[in-house]
């Protein structure tokens, strides 16, 4: 792109047309600023004028974060080299522009691969550690737990109330250590699926039952909506049950942390006909503390936790299980407070033809095609 001292484009080539979406006729006679993103135009105009006052060659690779704006409005990363050209009494500027979109995409892919390699190394380390912990601690923990349960239930020992409370505290701590051990082993173990055709509403109901004790303990109000006639899925019922119960447990902990006294959790399932292939969508919505900016971006990373207790592996295990089924798992803030976990599971294995996007038709949980389970007390 060749511009005069006033920054007006006087010459462009076919690559500039392709890159920015304008014809040469549309660019010629216009300010170079039209190819700059709106938020950077004012600053760019000042930089352009200062460069014109003392124009010297500027090679590419200066390290400055630069962007161009396409005619359709999308912004893309660029690198620009500048060369002044004397034309009589005027100094023209030749701008050589390179679109960095593909390079940036490749860089992102490499960074993602590096992240996966680091995670794989962490997984191998945790695997070795978990095997050692399982061998050395699991059996002793089971013995301690059994002894505490026997003492706690015994009425013939004449223990006072204080002794019983201490026994219960010790039992709770042993159960907490067992949970940590279980999460370490689950994370370290390769995700091998024992698939069968299953009904997702039954998996959800079983996952809720697993969390029933904690729901009652913290007086959480839980509502379950399942769309009628959802298609069956080909997956591992036990692993999916584990993933959904982990998400419900995370929602319970968020409600408890909020300390509002009226914790509410909704579990919903419905069919999403959009994007590529039909998917079953499962949502767990709570009115807890929600996510801060730092937590939202790292919530599925191994060993990351914002809570005083926990390994930071619960949501990582969820992501592993759902990814093994070809699905996705996300966690985001709700506009009115709290958070929404969303799991999408394909109704059949993905193929290359499924990558074409199609129209989105989603049946929402407030439609007449949903049934509501009602259980007296804590669950509806």
N, C-alpha and C positions, 0 to 999 in steps of 0.2 A: 504494500500500500504506500503510494507516494503522496505526500502532503506538502502544501506550500507553507510559508512562515506563519500563516494564520491558522494552520491546522485543518485546512480544507482539503479533502481528498481530490486529487486530480488524475490519479492513475491507479487501477487495481487489476488483478489478474483473475483467472477462473477459479483458482483455489480460494481466493478471498470470497468470491461469490458462494462457493460451496460451504465455506466455513461459517459465514455469517448469515447466509440466506437471502441476501439482497442481490439484485442485478447490478452490473457496473453502472448503468444509467442512474439507478437509485442512489448509489454511493457517491458518484462524481458530483462535486459542487456542494457536498454536505460536510459538516464538521466530523472529524474523526471521533468526537465524543459520542456520536450515536452508536458506536460499537462497544461502548464501555457500560457496565452495569450502572443503573440509576444512582445507587448510593455512592458510587465512586466518581461520578462525572465531575463534580465541582473540584475535587482534589486533583483529578486528572488534568483538568483545564489549566490549573495553576502550575503543575509539574511540566506540562507541555510548553507553556510560555517561558518558564525558566530554562528549559532545555534549548529552546530556540535562541535565547540570548547568548548561550555559550555551548553551541552544538559540537560535540565530539563523538566519535564512534563508541557505541555501547554494545558489547557482545552479549549473546544469550548466556543464560546460566548465572545471572546476577544474584539469584536467590530471593528476589522480590516476589511476593505472592500476587500474581496478576490474573485477571479474568476478563473474558470477552462476553458480549451478550448477543445471542442469536436473534434473528428477526421474530421468531416465535416466542421470545421471552426467556428461554432457558439460558442459564449462565454456565460457562465452562472454563476450566483453567487453561492458561496460555503462557508461553514464554515469548519474549519479544526482543529482537535485536534492532538497534537504531544506527543508521549511517547517514550523516549529513552529505548532501550533494550540492555543489556550487552550480548555480544556473544563472549566469549573468550577475546581476547585483543582488539576487535573492539566494537564500539557502533553503533548498528543499530537504525533506527528511524521508528516507526510505525505511519503512518499518517491515521487518520480516517476522511474521507471526507463525507460531507452531501451536497446534491444538494438543494439549497434554492429557486429554481425557483418557485415552487408551493407556498412556503411561501411568497415570494415577490409578486407573483400575488395576493394572498389573501390580503396582506397588501395594495396593490394598490387598490383593490376592496373596502376595508374598508375605505381608504382615500377618494375614490370617493364617497362612501356613506356618509361619514362625510361632504364632500363638498356639496352634494345634500341636506343634512339636514340643513346645514348653509344657503344655498340658499333658502330653503323652509321657514326658519324662516325670512329671509330677505324679501321674497315675502309676507309673512303674514303681516309684519310690513309696507311694502310699500302699501299693500292693504288697511290697516286701514288709513294710511296717505293720500292715493289717494282719498279714499272715503270722508275724511274730506275736502280735497282741492277742490274736485269736488263740494261738497255741498256749501262751503263757497265762492269759488272764480270764479267758471265757469260762473254763471249768471252775477255777476258784470263785469267780463272781457268782456262778450258778449255785455253788455250795453256800456262800454267804447269804444269798437271796433266800434260799430254801430255809436256812436256819432262822433268819429274821422273820419269815412268814410263819414258821412254826411257833416262835416265841410270841409273835404278835397275836396269834389266834388262841394261844393257850390261856385257859382261864384257871388252871390249877396251880400256877406258879405264884399267885398272890402279888403280881406286880402292881405297883401304884400307877396313877395316871401319868406321872412324869416319866416313868420307865417306858410306858406304852408310846408316849409321844416321841421319845428318843429312838425307839425301835422303828417307828413309822418314818421318821426323818432319815434314818440310816437306810431303810428299805427304798425310799424315794431316790436317794442318792445312788444306790446300786442300780435301780431301774434307769436312771439317767446315764450312768456309765454304760449300761447295756445298749442304750439307744445310740450313743456315740460309736460304740464298737460295731453295731449293726450298720450304721451309715458308712463307716470307713470300709467295711467289707463290701457293701453294696456298690460303693463308688469304684473300688479297686477291681471288682469282678467284671469281666467283659459282659456286655448286655446281650445275652443269648435269649431269644424269644421262643417260647413254646406256643405256637399260634393255634388258634381254633376260632370257629365262627362264634361271635358273642353279641350279646345285647348290651349296649352301653348303659342303659338305665339300670340294669341289674348291677353292673360294675360300680356305678355311682352309689347305689343304695348300700352295697357292701362297704364301700369306702367310708360312707357316713357312719355306718355302724361301728367301724373301727375307731372312729373319733367320738363316739357317743359319750364315753366317760368324761372326756375333757369338755365336751359341749355342756354337759350337765353340771360339771364342777364349776365352770365359770359363768353359768346361767346365760349361755348364748342362745339367741333365737335363730334357728336354722330353717330356711325354706328351700324346698327342692321342687324345681319344675323340670319335667321331661316332656319334650314334644312327642306326641303319639306317632306310632308307626315309623320310628327312625330305622334306617337300614342297618342290617347287621354288619359288624366289622370283623376283619380277619386279624386277630391280634392275640397277645398274651394277656389273659384276664388278670393274672396275679400281678404282673408288672404294671398294667394300667391302673389297677386298684391301688397299688403302692404310690404311683404318681399322683393320682387324684387325692388320696388321703394325705399325702405330703402337702399339697396345696391347701387343703382344708385346715390342716394343722397350722400352716403358716398364717392363714386368715384368723384362726383362733388366737394365736400369739399376738397378732397385730391388734385385735380388739382388746385383749387383756392389757397390752402396753398402753393403749389409748386411755384406759381407766375411766371410760365413760359410764360404765355400769349397765349399759343397754347394748351389748354387742349383738350385731345382726350380720348374718351371712346368708347369701343366696347362692344356690348351686343350680345352674340352668344348662340344659342341653337342647340343641336345635340343629336343623339341617341348613347348611349354607351351600347354595348352588352356584356360587360365583367363582371367578378367576379361572381355574383350570378344570378341576373335576369336583363333583359333589363331595363335601366334607361334613363331618359331624363336629360341631363346635360345642365345647364345654366351657362354661364361665363360672368362676367362683368370685363373688363380689362381697367385700366386707366394708364396714364403716369404721375401720381401725385408724392407725396413725398415718397410713399412706407411705409414700416414698419420697425422700429428698432427692435432689438432683444427682448426688454422688451415688446413692443406693440404686437409683433407677437404672443407671448405666452399667452397674456391676453385679446386679442381683443374681445372675445365673453363673457367675464366676466361681470356680472351686475355692473353698475355704474363706469366702467373703461373707461376713455377717455383721449386721449393725446391732446385734443383741448381745447381752452379757453372757448368755449361755448359748451353746450350739456350735456345731462344727463348720457351718457354712456350706454344707454339702446337700442339704435337703432339696433345694431348688435345682442344683446342679444335677442331681439324680433324676429329677423330673425331666429336665432337658434331655438327658441321655436316653431315657425310656421313650419319650415322645419322638425324638429324632430317629430312634431305631424303628419306629412304626411309620416313618415317612411323614411325620407331622411337625407342627411348630408349637412352641409354648412361649407366651409373653406375659409380662406383668407390668401394669401401668396404673397411674393415678386415676381416680374417679373425680369428675368435676366437683361433686358435692362433698368430697372427703372420702377417705378410704382408698382401696385399691381393687383392681380387677385383674384376675389371672384368666388367661384365655388359652385354651388348647384346641388346635385344629387337627383332626385325624382324617386322612383320606379314606373314602369308602372302598377304594380298590388301589392296587399298586400303581404308582405313577409311571407313565410311559413318556416317550419323547413327544408324542402328539399332544400330551396334556399341557405342554408349556404355553400353548396359545391362549391368550386371555379372552375371556368371554364376559357377557353381562352378568351382573351380580343380582341374585334374588335371594333374600334372606328372610326366613320366618322368625319373627321376634317372639320372645317369651310371653308377651302379653296378648298373643293371638288366641283364638278359641281352640286351636289345635293342640294346646298344651294341657297336660293334666297336672294337678297339684296333689302331692302326697301329704296327707294330714295324719300326724302322730301326736297324740296328746302330750302336753308338757313342753318339751324343748324343740321338737321338730315338726315342721309342716310340709 
